[in-house]
Amino acid sequence: MTLSVVPCLVRDEWDAAVNSQQGHPMQLWGWGETKAAHNWSVDHVLVKDGQMLVGSAQILLRSLPVPFRSLAYLARGPQAEPGREHEVLDAVGRYVKATHKSVALSIEPDWDADTVAVATLPATGWSPSPTSILIPRTLILDLTRTEEQLLAAMSKKTRQYIRKSSREALVYRAVTAAELPLCMAVYKETAQRAEFGIHEDAYYSDILANLAQGSPIYGAFDGEKLVAFLWLAASESTAFELYGGMSEEGSVLRANFSLKWLAIQEMKARGIRRYDFNGLLNDGVSKFKFGFADHENMLAGTWDLGLSPLYPVFAKALPVARRSLKKVRGLLKR
């Protein structure tokens, strides 16, 4: 039976569908709502076999110059019943082609790289993209383990720094919405020091407002002064690190160690099963992350499906299209 694709217009129904299939927080309604306020459009679709839900996809759409129309993108999606991943992808691809006439559909599913679903993507028309938006190499903690087991998997130095920083005269707690400007000040200081770009303030305010309880922020405070923060997005099954920063004082006190451990503990207390550190590179931040586990994970990466006869031109030949694609993907980063 051909699967049907049905638009979903109700936030509670959508989030319930995503969570029922252990979906990623970037597939929640609030994440799409934020993107829709910042130069994207969003389409939520349920994939059904008769009356049974077998998949879902929050489709982000970015307008492109004529004649390419748009690029469709699934951030850590779609959701799909095990063993039916390709059926769901086929249904979503056909829907995007017919409804939005996009030149391509780009996906970064929250699937392990060594699964059959990923290995067989090329046989169904998908090709690996030369440009990744979300880093596939990452570290995902299994929060069904006990705190003792999680601590045992850390490096000795990380455990020492957690104990040491917890003894400093700092208070570690949740950050309120009214304290978001404190986080932004620390984030801007961090970005300037580390030389990376960030969005305008309104973007971060929208994330916090639109995801609400799905966007917890934790901070390290010296009195009323914030010296470090860690910002997450969370569905019912997965916590995902979004942003973080430290002042010079926070760095000296190694506040990031106890802060990250607090976030892990809080997500575990929520009943969340996976804690994703959001990417590993060969840098100092990644070295810090490595101290929290004795393993690493590799996700599926970025895959593209051409939906238009113009796709080869868009992907390989036309300089304007290449610049547009680079701009589109750049807008998804921090």
C-alpha positions, 0 to 999 in steps of 0.5 A: 500500500502506498503511504499517504502524506497528511499535513499537520496544522496543530502543534500539540498533535505534531509534537505528540507524533514526533515524541511518539517516534522518539524524534529529535528536538529539531523536529519539534514545532517550536524549532520550526516556528523559530525558523519560520520567523527567520527567513524559512517556511515550514511544512509539517507532514504525517506519513500514514499507512492507512490510519497508522502513523509510520513517520513524520517530517518537519520540512524547512523550505528556503526560497531560491532564485528562479528557476530552482524555486526552493530547497527542502531540508529535514534537520535530524529528520524524518521520524520513521518506524524501524524498517520503514525508513525508505518508505517514509523518505520516498513518501516525503520526497514525492510530497515535496516534489509535488507540493513545493516543487523544490529542486532538492530535498536534503536530510540529516536523519538522527540515525546511526551511520552503520544502519541498513537504512543509511547503507541503502540510501544510494540504492534509492536515489540519495547521494551524500552531500559534500556539505554538512550542516550538523556535524555527524561525528558526535558524542551521545550519552545513554541516560538510561545508565546510572549516574555512577556508570556515567561518571565511571565512563568519564576521564579521571581528569573530568571527574576531578574537575567536576568535583573541584568546580563544584567546590568553588563559590558558584551556584549552578541552576536553571536560567530564567527567561528574564536572565537571557540577556546575561547569557547573550552577553557571555555568548558574545564575549565567547564568540569574539574570543573564539572568532565564530559568528552568531545570530541576532539577539531576536533569534535566540529570544525566539528559540526560548519562547517557541520551545519553552520547556523544550529549551532549558538553559543552565548557568553558573553564577558568581552572585548575580553574575553569570560566568557560564551557560549551557543551552539545550533543546529537548524532546521527550527522548533526546537532549541536544546541546545548542549553545554555550559560553564562558567568561574569563572568570568562568574559564579560570574556575572551570565552571563548564565541567560542573555545568555540563554535569548538571545539565546531564543530571537534569535531562536524566531526571526528565526521563530523557534517554539520549544526550547529544553533545552536538558534534565533535571536531579536532579542537579544544571544545571537542577535547573537553567533550571527550572527557565525558565518555569513553566512546564517540558516535557517528550519525548518518550525515547529510544526504541529498535527493534531486527532485528536479531536472535542474538539480545537476545544474543546481548542485554542480554547474551553476555558480549562482546556485552554488552560492545560494546553497552555501548561503542557505546552509550557512544560515542554519549554523550558529 
